[in-house]
């Protein structure tokens, strides 16, 4: 199950329920990012050398969804509904 945010497809994801953090990364990229950007909301976006988004670390995901009903990401611009994120926020039973 992948997720698309602002045209970027993330095929790898891991949700840490204790920290309420969602880690996303693209298929096929290995190695460290060339650069990273912290959004005003406190999320982190990682880029490759060509400026493509290769990963995101989204913080307070469930809390923000419960409070606002959506998750706002300033750059790249995007909003996700609770329904869109529900499959990747499932914890292993």
Protein Blocks (a to p, Z undefined) as FASTA:
>chain_A
ZZdeehiacfbdcddfklopacdddehiacjdfbdcddfkopacdddfkopafbdcdehk
lmmmmmnopacdfbacddddfklmmmmmpccZZ
